[in-house]
Amino acid sequence: GQLTGGVAHDFNNLLTAVIGNLELLSKHLPADAKTARLIGGAMQAAQRGAALTQRLLAFARHQDLEPRAVDLADLVRGMSDLLRRSIGTVVEMKLELPDGLPAAHVDTNQLELALLNLVVNSRDAMPDGGSLTIALELAETAAAPDLAAGRYLRLSVSDTGAGMDADTLQRAVEPFFSTKEIGKGTGLGLSMIHGLAQQLHGALRLFSTPGCGTRAELWLPVASGSAAAEIGPATLPAPVARSRRLKLLFVDDDFLISLSTVSLLEDLG
């Protein structure tokens, strides 16, 4: 975990400089179809690398999270259209989301990515169709090796797919382990979710039987406060007229990021 986190942080710095310079190049090079295609390809590859580093950081539990009180039933309902489009027409999706449950203490964006990952994994386990159920319930547990004693929201994704044998299940959260063919997956989906759950002081638990499907459970701590209300668009103050130019000091310990970011700031005026 420490090694992975360190590599991911350094790699993220390199990608920040790469993406920043590509953005500047796309603005300042003359319009040309071939140039645009080459820069677009480089940008796409860099963004895929950035997504990979986020998964590595999640596995290593080194990513920056912004946890808050979130109504998980509302979160899942809000994602339902996206999830249904992701699984296609041959898989039936059911939601079991009771009202009145307390909020969970989670990072909304990262939890949405984790849920989407679990749903896509279930879809891939049912190429000929099947049933997928997303359920939410309040659970209480005594102290366990992977969880402290207390109350949790248990968000589960269950499918009727191929399932996993005991050896595969034991290795499922290992980084870069994948049962998918080459090019179909990074092997970081479950390890990222496992790391995210631990960083939120929860847990990921997997249950599976060959031929009978898989159930993934995300145990997430109950928030101490109420769910955060949706925040409307902010009212921005009127611009203040400046009678003189101001100076901006930019500081970073990575020289490449300094060059790239200063150039972006200058480009913005």
Secondary structure, 3 states (H helix, E strand, C coil): CHHHHHHHHHHHHHHHHHHHHHHHHHHHCCCCHHHHHHHHHHHHHHHHHHHHHHHHHHHHCCCCCCCEEECHHHHHHHHHHHHHHHHCCCEEEEEECCCCCCCEEECHHHHHHHHHHHHHHHHHCCCCCEEEEEEEEEEEECCECCECCEEEEEEEEEECCCCCCHHHHHHCCCCCCCCCCCCCCCCCHHHHHHHHHHHCCCEEEEEEECCCEEEEEEEEEECCCCCCCCCCCCCCCCCCCCCCCCCCCCCCCCHHHHHHHHHHHHHCC
